[in-house]
Amino acid sequence: MKEFNQELVGKRLTLKLLEPSFDMAQTIFKTIEESREHLLPWLDWASLEFTKTPEDSFIFLYKTASERKEGTKFDYGIFLDGKTYLGNIGVFDVDEKKRTAEIGYWLKKSATRKGYMTEAVKLIENEFFKEDGLQRFQICCDVNNIASAQVAKKCGYQLEGRLRKITYSPVLKRHRDCFLFSKLKEDWEK
């Protein structure tokens, strides 16, 4: 897999590949703390069981940097005007042979409903469809996560179906159904 740009620059946002640093870990942790209740229904890692301290965020950054070297995951911080941290967007489950991957994302509560995630997804698509030759992206989200599903729809992803009880939430202590959306390179090219 090729080397990806450290920064992807859009109209309002800059996506930056995250490197392990304690400053960034503190920023991520503070953002999670501010939006924990907003994130928790959808993202188990936002619970105090998994993200208790800035050190937990540092471990995430270190692991992500390691996975990037392996070519299996690319995690970008989302920054407004290149400065204010809003959340993350990641490309994971990268399959180099099939040329497929999945996108996952989150924003702090105060940054939602402003079109930031739609812009971030489009920046990711430009990097991976155009520059890397990826053939398919998918987005999988909880069926009750209307905001996440709306981002996929706004970005032109097609609903492929409902995956029944596809994930288990140790925090909620129940299985979740998820919607599966996909976008092909030819859809992106249109």
Accessible surface in RSA format (square Angstrom, percent):
REM  Atomic radii and reference values for relative SASA: ProtOr
REM  Chains: A
REM  Algorithm: Lee & Richards
REM  Probe-radius: 1.40
REM  Slices: 20
REM RES _ NUM      All-atoms   Total-Side   Main-Chain    Non-polar    All polar
REM                ABS   REL    ABS   REL    ABS   REL    ABS   REL    ABS   REL
RES MET A   1    68.83  35.6   7.01   4.6  61.82 147.2  15.02  12.8  53.81  71.3
RES LYS A   2    77.64  37.9  58.22  35.7  19.42  46.2  55.47  49.9  22.17  23.6
RES GLU A   3   155.88  89.5 141.13 106.8  14.76  35.1  66.13 127.9  89.76  73.3
RES PHE A   4    12.47   6.2   0.78   0.5  11.69  30.4   1.63   1.0  10.84  31.0
RES ASN A   5    77.98  53.8  72.02  69.6   5.96  14.4  11.74  28.3  66.24  64.0
RES GLN A   6    99.67  55.7  94.01  68.7   5.66  13.5  57.56 122.5  42.10  31.9
RES GLU A   7    89.01  51.1  74.36  56.3  14.65  34.9  19.54  37.8  69.47  56.7
RES LEU A   8    13.03   7.3  10.37   7.4   2.66   6.7  13.03   9.2   0.00   0.0
RES VAL A   9   105.13  69.2  76.12  68.9  29.01  69.9  76.12  66.1  29.01  78.7
RES GLY A  10    23.23  28.6   0.00   N/A  23.23  28.6  11.28  31.0  11.95  26.8
RES LYS A  11   205.09 100.1 163.90 100.6  41.18  98.1 115.95 104.4  89.14  95.0
RES ARG A  12    90.49  38.0  86.60  44.1   3.89   9.3  52.99  72.4  37.50  22.7
RES LEU A  13     1.19   0.7   0.00   0.0   1.19   3.0   0.51   0.4   0.68   1.8
RES THR A  14    13.69   9.7  13.69  13.9   0.00   0.0   2.60   3.5  11.10  16.8
RES LEU A  15     0.00   0.0   0.00   0.0   0.00   0.0   0.00   0.0   0.00   0.0
RES LYS A  16    57.45  28.0  57.45  35.3   0.00   0.0  25.96  23.4  31.49  33.5
RES LEU A  17    11.95   6.7   2.39   1.7   9.56  24.0   2.39   1.7   9.56  25.7
RES LEU A  18     4.66   2.6   3.82   2.7   0.84   2.1   4.63   3.3   0.03   0.1
RES GLU A  19    85.86  49.3  80.21  60.7   5.64  13.4  51.62  99.8  34.23  28.0
RES PRO A  20    43.49  31.7  21.80  19.9  21.69  78.8  21.80  18.0  21.69 134.8
RES SER A  21    47.03  39.7  41.47  55.3   5.56  12.8  40.30  85.8   6.73   9.4
RES PHE A  22    90.23  45.1  83.55  51.7   6.68  17.4  83.55  50.7   6.68  19.1
RES ASP A  23   109.73  76.9 105.13 104.6   4.60  10.9  31.55  74.2  78.19  78.0
RES MET A  24    28.84  14.9  25.96  17.2   2.88   6.9  10.25   8.7  18.60  24.6
RES ALA A  25     0.00   0.0   0.00   0.0   0.00   0.0   0.00   0.0   0.00   0.0
RES GLN A  26    80.78  45.2  78.12  57.1   2.66   6.3  19.24  41.0  61.54  46.7
RES THR A  27    53.56  38.1  49.13  49.8   4.43  10.5  26.41  35.5  27.15  41.0
RES ILE A  28     4.12   2.3   4.12   3.1   0.00   0.0   4.12   3.0   0.00   0.0
RES PHE A  29    26.86  13.4  26.86  16.6   0.00   0.0  26.86  16.3   0.00   0.0
RES LYS A  30   132.97  64.9 131.23  80.5   1.73   4.1  78.37  70.5  54.59  58.2
RES THR A  31     7.91   5.6   7.87   8.0   0.04   0.1   0.04   0.0   7.87  11.9
RES ILE A  32     5.13   2.9   5.13   3.8   0.00   0.0   5.13   3.7   0.00   0.0
RES GLU A  33    83.37  47.9  64.01  48.4  19.37  46.1  17.75  34.3  65.62  53.6
RES GLU A  34   105.29  60.5  65.16  49.3  40.13  95.6  45.35  87.7  59.95  48.9
RES SER A  35     5.15   4.4   2.81   3.8   2.33   5.4   2.33   5.0   2.81   3.9
RES ARG A  36    28.66  12.0  27.67  14.1   1.00   2.4  24.84  33.9   3.82   2.3
RES GLU A  37   160.39  92.1 145.75 110.3  14.64  34.9  60.20 116.4 100.19  81.8
RES HIS A  38    57.62  31.5  43.75  30.4  13.87  35.5  34.54  35.6  23.07  26.8
RES LEU A  39     4.60   2.6   4.60   3.3   0.00   0.0   4.60   3.2   0.00   0.0
RES LEU A  40    49.08  27.3  49.05  35.1   0.02   0.1  49.05  34.4   0.02   0.1
RES PRO A  41    52.96  38.6  49.29  44.9   3.67  13.3  51.61  42.6   1.35   8.4
RES TRP A  42    79.82  32.0  64.06  31.0  15.76  37.0  52.51  28.0  27.32  44.3
RES LEU A  43    43.30  24.1  41.53  29.7   1.77   4.4  43.30  30.4   0.00   0.0
RES ASP A  44    30.38  21.3  25.80  25.7   4.58  10.8  13.94  32.8  16.44  16.4
RES TRP A  45    88.03  35.3  85.46  41.4   2.57   6.0  72.43  38.6  15.60  25.3
RES ALA A  46     0.00   0.0   0.00   0.0   0.00   0.0   0.00   0.0   0.00   0.0
RES SER A  47     7.41   6.3   7.10   9.5   0.32   0.7   7.41  15.8   0.00   0.0
RES LEU A  48   107.65  60.0 101.97  72.9   5.69  14.3 102.32  71.9   5.33  14.3
RES GLU A  49   106.39  61.1  81.94  62.0  24.45  58.2  44.03  85.2  62.36  50.9
RES PHE A  50    85.84  42.9  67.46  41.8  18.37  47.8  71.18  43.2  14.65  41.9
RES THR A  51    10.31   7.3  10.31  10.5   0.00   0.0   2.02   2.7   8.29  12.5
RES LYS A  52   124.08  60.5 109.77  67.3  14.32  34.1  57.84  52.1  66.24  70.6
RES THR A  53    54.83  39.0  54.26  55.0   0.56   1.3  50.53  67.9   4.30   6.5
RES PRO A  54    32.42  23.6  32.42  29.6   0.00   0.0  32.42  26.8   0.00   0.0
RES GLU A  55    92.10  52.9  91.59  69.3   0.51   1.2  53.43 103.3  38.67  31.6
RES ASP A  56    37.53  26.3  29.45  29.3   8.08  19.1   5.44  12.8  32.09  32.0
RES SER A  57     3.60   3.0   0.53   0.7   3.07   7.1   3.07   6.5   0.53   0.7
RES PHE A  58    69.72  34.9  69.72  43.2   0.00   0.0  69.72  42.3   0.00   0.0
RES ILE A  59   110.56  62.9 109.48  81.6   1.08   2.6 110.36  79.5   0.20   0.5
RES PHE A  60    65.01  32.5  60.09  37.2   4.92  12.8  64.70  39.2   0.32   0.9
RES LEU A  61     0.13   0.1   0.13   0.1   0.00   0.0   0.13   0.1   0.00   0.0
RES TYR A  62   141.57  66.1 140.63  80.0   0.93   2.4  92.69  69.7  48.87  60.2
RES LYS A  63   125.14  61.1 122.24  75.0   2.90   6.9  72.02  64.8  53.12  56.6
RES THR A  64     0.86   0.6   0.86   0.9   0.00   0.0   0.12   0.2   0.74   1.1
RES ALA A  65     8.88   8.2   8.64  13.3   0.24   0.5   8.64  12.2   0.24   0.6
RES SER A  66    49.63  41.9  45.80  61.1   3.83   8.8  16.19  34.5  33.44  46.8
RES GLU A  67    38.27  22.0  38.27  29.0   0.00   0.0  10.67  20.6  27.60  22.5
RES ARG A  68    36.79  15.4  29.43  15.0   7.36  17.5  12.17  16.6  24.62  14.9
RES LYS A  69   182.71  89.1 142.88  87.7  39.83  94.8  96.75  87.1  85.96  91.6
RES GLU A  70   124.53  71.5  89.91  68.0  34.62  82.4  44.21  85.5  80.32  65.6
RES GLY A  71    13.73  16.9   0.00   N/A  13.73  16.9   8.87  24.3   4.86  10.9
RES THR A  72    56.45  40.1  55.33  56.1   1.11   2.7  51.32  68.9   5.13   7.7
RES LYS A  73    45.97  22.4  45.97  28.2   0.00   0.0  12.21  11.0  33.77  36.0
RES PHE A  74     7.04   3.5   7.04   4.4   0.00   0.0   7.04   4.3   0.00   0.0
RES ASP A  75     7.99   5.6   7.99   8.0   0.00   0.0   0.00   0.0   7.99   8.0
RES TYR A  76     0.00   0.0   0.00   0.0   0.00   0.0   0.00   0.0   0.00   0.0
RES GLY A  77     0.00   0.0   0.00   N/A   0.00   0.0   0.00   0.0   0.00   0.0
RES ILE A  78     0.04   0.0   0.04   0.0   0.00   0.0   0.04   0.0   0.00   0.0
RES PHE A  79    18.12   9.1  18.12  11.2   0.00   0.0  18.12  11.0   0.00   0.0
RES LEU A  80    43.73  24.4  43.17  30.9   0.55   1.4  43.17  30.3   0.55   1.5
RES ASP A  81   103.48  72.5  80.44  80.1  23.03  54.5  34.28  80.7  69.20  69.0
RES GLY A  82    20.52  25.3   0.00   N/A  20.52  25.3  12.25  33.6   8.27  18.5
RES LYS A  83   171.60  83.7 146.35  89.8  25.25  60.1  95.42  85.9  76.18  81.1
RES THR A  84    68.21  48.5  62.12  63.0   6.09  14.5  38.00  51.0  30.22  45.7
RES TYR A  85    11.50   5.4   4.61   2.6   6.89  17.9   4.61   3.5   6.89   8.5
RES LEU A  86     5.75   3.2   5.75   4.1   0.00   0.0   5.75   4.0   0.00   0.0
RES GLY A  87     0.00   0.0   0.00   N/A   0.00   0.0   0.00   0.0   0.00   0.0
RES ASN A  88     5.86   4.0   5.80   5.6   0.06   0.1   3.77   9.1   2.10   2.0
RES ILE A  89     0.24   0.1   0.00   0.0   0.24   0.6   0.24   0.2   0.00   0.0
RES GLY A  90     4.79   5.9   0.00   N/A   4.79   5.9   3.04   8.3   1.75   3.9
RES VAL A  91     0.00   0.0   0.00   0.0   0.00   0.0   0.00   0.0   0.00   0.0
RES PHE A  92    57.52  28.8  57.52  35.6   0.00   0.0  57.52  34.9   0.00   0.0
RES ASP A  93   100.35  70.3  80.73  80.4  19.62  46.4  31.07  73.1  69.28  69.1
RES VAL A  94    16.45  10.8   0.94   0.8  15.51  37.4   0.95   0.8  15.50  42.1
RES ASP A  95    47.43  33.2  42.67  42.5   4.76  11.3  17.10  40.2  30.33  30.2
RES GLU A  96    89.93  51.6  81.71  61.8   8.22  19.6  27.93  54.0  62.00  50.6
RES LYS A  97   197.49  96.3 165.50 101.5  31.99  76.2 116.09 104.5  81.40  86.7
RES LYS A  98   149.02  72.7 130.01  79.8  19.00  45.2  82.16  74.0  66.86  71.2
RES ARG A  99    58.95  24.7  58.92  30.0   0.03   0.1  33.02  45.1  25.92  15.7
RES THR A 100    33.65  23.9  33.65  34.1   0.00   0.0  23.50  31.6  10.15  15.3
RES ALA A 101     4.61   4.2   0.07   0.1   4.54  10.3   3.33   4.7   1.28   3.4
RES GLU A 102    21.85  12.5  21.84  16.5   0.01   0.0   1.25   2.4  20.60  16.8
RES ILE A 103     1.50   0.9   0.00   0.0   1.50   3.6   0.00   0.0   1.50   4.1
RES GLY A 104    25.00  30.8   0.00   N/A  25.00  30.8  23.22  63.7   1.78   4.0
RES TYR A 105    33.18  15.5  10.21   5.8  22.98  59.8  12.09   9.1  21.09  26.0
RES TRP A 106    25.21  10.1  18.45   8.9   6.76  15.9  19.35  10.3   5.86   9.5
RES LEU A 107    15.94   8.9  11.09   7.9   4.86  12.2  11.09   7.8   4.86  13.1
RES LYS A 108    34.24  16.7  34.24  21.0   0.00   0.0   5.64   5.1  28.60  30.5
RES LYS A 109   133.08  64.9 128.73  79.0   4.35  10.4  71.76  64.6  61.32  65.3
RES SER A 110    77.51  65.5  58.22  77.7  19.29  44.4  57.83 123.1  19.69  27.6
RES ALA A 111     2.85   2.6   0.83   1.3   2.02   4.6   2.72   3.8   0.13   0.4
RES THR A 112    38.94  27.7  31.62  32.1   7.32  17.5  18.56  24.9  20.38  30.8
RES ARG A 113   204.17  85.7 154.01  78.5  50.16 119.4  75.97 103.8 128.20  77.7
RES LYS A 114   105.51  51.5  85.47  52.4  20.04  47.7  70.05  63.1  35.46  37.8
RES GLY A 115    33.76  41.6   0.00   N/A  33.76  41.6  23.32  64.0  10.44  23.4
RES TYR A 116    21.52  10.0  20.49  11.7   1.03   2.7   2.26   1.7  19.27  23.7
RES MET A 117    10.40   5.4   8.92   5.9   1.48   3.5   8.92   7.6   1.48   2.0
RES THR A 118    22.51  16.0  22.06  22.4   0.46   1.1  19.67  26.4   2.84   4.3
RES GLU A 119    28.50  16.4  23.48  17.8   5.02  11.9  24.58  47.5   3.92   3.2
RES ALA A 120     0.00   0.0   0.00   0.0   0.00   0.0   0.00   0.0   0.00   0.0
RES VAL A 121     0.00   0.0   0.00   0.0   0.00   0.0   0.00   0.0   0.00   0.0
RES LYS A 122    96.33  47.0  96.14  59.0   0.19   0.4  51.08  46.0  45.26  48.2
RES LEU A 123    22.76  12.7  21.04  15.1   1.72   4.3  21.04  14.8   1.72   4.6
RES ILE A 124     0.00   0.0   0.00   0.0   0.00   0.0   0.00   0.0   0.00   0.0
RES GLU A 125     2.46   1.4   2.46   1.9   0.00   0.0   0.00   0.0   2.46   2.0
RES ASN A 126    68.88  47.5  67.90  65.6   0.98   2.4  18.52  44.6  50.36  48.7
RES GLU A 127     6.89   4.0   4.95   3.7   1.94   4.6   2.09   4.0   4.81   3.9
RES PHE A 128     0.67   0.3   0.67   0.4   0.00   0.0   0.67   0.4   0.00   0.0
RES PHE A 129     0.00   0.0   0.00   0.0   0.00   0.0   0.00   0.0   0.00   0.0
RES LYS A 130   138.96  67.8 115.64  71.0  23.32  55.5  61.70  55.5  77.26  82.3
RES GLU A 131    86.87  49.9  66.29  50.2  20.58  49.0  10.49  20.3  76.38  62.4
RES ASP A 132    16.52  11.6   4.57   4.5  11.95  28.3   2.66   6.3  13.86  13.8
RES GLY A 133    20.83  25.7   0.00   N/A  20.83  25.7  17.27  47.4   3.57   8.0
RES LEU A 134     0.42   0.2   0.42   0.3   0.00   0.0   0.42   0.3   0.00   0.0
RES GLN A 135    78.75  44.0  77.06  56.3   1.69   4.0  34.05  72.5  44.70  33.9
RES ARG A 136    54.89  23.0  54.89  28.0   0.00   0.0  21.25  29.0  33.64  20.4
RES PHE A 137     0.00   0.0   0.00   0.0   0.00   0.0   0.00   0.0   0.00   0.0
RES GLN A 138    47.65  26.6  47.65  34.8   0.00   0.0   5.11  10.9  42.54  32.3
RES ILE A 139     2.57   1.5   2.57   1.9   0.00   0.0   2.57   1.9   0.00   0.0
RES CYS A 140    39.69  30.0  17.08  19.1  22.61  53.1   6.24  15.8  33.44  36.1
RES CYS A 141    10.21   7.7   4.32   4.8   5.90  13.9  10.21  25.9   0.00   0.0
RES ASP A 142    10.79   7.6   5.44   5.4   5.35  12.7   3.55   8.4   7.23   7.2
RES VAL A 143    24.36  16.0  11.20  10.1  13.16  31.7  11.20   9.7  13.16  35.7
RES ASN A 144    88.53  61.0  77.14  74.5  11.38  27.4  18.06  43.5  70.47  68.1
RES ASN A 145    20.93  14.4  20.44  19.8   0.49   1.2   0.35   0.8  20.58  19.9
RES ILE A 146   124.57  70.9 120.66  89.9   3.91   9.4 122.27  88.0   2.30   6.2
RES ALA A 147    42.75  39.3  38.57  59.5   4.18   9.5  39.79  56.0   2.95   7.8
RES SER A 148    15.67  13.2  12.36  16.5   3.32   7.6   7.97  17.0   7.71  10.8
RES ALA A 149     7.95   7.3   7.95  12.3   0.00   0.0   7.95  11.2   0.00   0.0
RES GLN A 150    74.55  41.7  74.51  54.5   0.04   0.1  15.35  32.7  59.20  44.9
RES VAL A 151    19.88  13.1  19.84  18.0   0.04   0.1  19.84  17.2   0.04   0.1
RES ALA A 152     0.00   0.0   0.00   0.0   0.00   0.0   0.00   0.0   0.00   0.0
RES LYS A 153   115.87  56.5  98.61  60.5  17.26  41.1  52.81  47.5  63.07  67.2
RES LYS A 154   137.39  67.0 106.71  65.5  30.68  73.1  66.02  59.4  71.37  76.0
RES CYS A 155     3.73   2.8   0.00   0.0   3.73   8.8   2.11   5.3   1.62   1.7
RES GLY A 156    33.14  40.9   0.00   N/A  33.14  40.9  29.55  81.1   3.59   8.0
RES TYR A 157     8.14   3.8   0.00   0.0   8.14  21.2   0.00   0.0   8.14  10.0
RES GLN A 158   111.24  62.2 109.66  80.1   1.57   3.7  34.30  73.0  76.93  58.4
RES LEU A 159    94.11  52.4  63.60  45.5  30.51  76.7  63.60  44.7  30.51  82.1
RES GLU A 160    90.17  51.8  50.63  38.3  39.54  94.1  29.77  57.6  60.41  49.3
RES GLY A 161    26.96  33.2   0.00   N/A  26.96  33.2  26.93  73.9   0.03   0.1
RES ARG A 162   129.10  54.2 103.86  52.9  25.24  60.1  35.75  48.9  93.35  56.6
RES LEU A 163    57.59  32.1  54.59  39.1   3.00   7.5  57.59  40.4   0.00   0.0
RES ARG A 164   197.79  83.0 175.20  89.3  22.60  53.8  51.54  70.4 146.25  88.6
RES LYS A 165   143.88  70.2 128.80  79.0  15.08  35.9  71.86  64.7  72.03  76.7
RES ILE A 166    91.53  52.1  67.23  50.1  24.30  58.6  69.59  50.1  21.94  59.5
RES THR A 167    59.45  42.3  53.84  54.6   5.62  13.4  58.39  78.4   1.07   1.6
RES TYR A 168   113.63  53.1  92.76  52.8  20.88  54.3  69.21  52.0  44.42  54.8
RES SER A 169     0.05   0.0   0.00   0.0   0.05   0.1   0.05   0.1   0.00   0.0
RES PRO A 170    52.20  38.0  46.16  42.1   6.04  22.0  47.80  39.5   4.40  27.3
RES VAL A 171    37.31  24.6  18.06  16.4  19.24  46.4  20.93  18.2  16.38  44.4
RES LEU A 172    67.30  37.5  44.45  31.8  22.85  57.4  48.81  34.3  18.49  49.8
RES LYS A 173   154.96  75.6 132.07  81.0  22.89  54.5  96.88  87.2  58.08  61.9
RES ARG A 174   110.84  46.5 106.01  54.0   4.83  11.5  57.07  78.0  53.77  32.6
RES HIS A 175    90.82  49.6  77.21  53.7  13.60  34.8  40.33  41.6  50.49  58.8
RES ARG A 176    13.93   5.8  13.15   6.7   0.78   1.9   8.25  11.3   5.67   3.4
RES ASP A 177    32.16  22.5  26.18  26.1   5.98  14.1   4.81  11.3  27.35  27.3
RES CYS A 178     8.42   6.4   8.42   9.4   0.00   0.0   0.00   0.0   8.42   9.1
RES PHE A 179    48.53  24.3  48.53  30.1   0.00   0.0  48.53  29.4   0.00   0.0
RES LEU A 180    24.92  13.9  24.92  17.8   0.00   0.0  24.92  17.5   0.00   0.0
RES PHE A 181     1.15   0.6   1.15   0.7   0.00   0.0   1.15   0.7   0.00   0.0
RES SER A 182     6.22   5.3   6.09   8.1   0.13   0.3   0.00   0.0   6.22   8.7
RES LYS A 183    17.86   8.7  17.67  10.8   0.19   0.4   4.52   4.1  13.34  14.2
RES LEU A 184    63.44  35.3  63.44  45.4   0.00   0.0  63.44  44.6   0.00   0.0
RES LYS A 185    41.85  20.4  41.85  25.7   0.00   0.0  13.07  11.8  28.78  30.7
RES GLU A 186    93.11  53.5  91.45  69.2   1.66   4.0  41.99  81.2  51.12  41.7
RES ASP A 187    47.00  32.9  34.82  34.7  12.18  28.8  11.23  26.4  35.78  35.7
RES TRP A 188    60.66  24.3  42.81  20.7  17.84  41.9  36.50  19.5  24.15  39.2
RES GLU A 189   111.73  64.1  76.10  57.6  35.63  84.8  32.04  62.0  79.69  65.1
RES LYS A 190   200.09  97.6 134.95  82.8  65.14 155.1 115.83 104.3  84.27  89.8
END  Absolute sums over single chains surface
CHAIN  1 A    10228.2       8533.2       1695.1       5560.3       4668.0
END  Absolute sums over all chains
TOTAL         10228.2       8533.2       1695.1       5560.3       4668.0
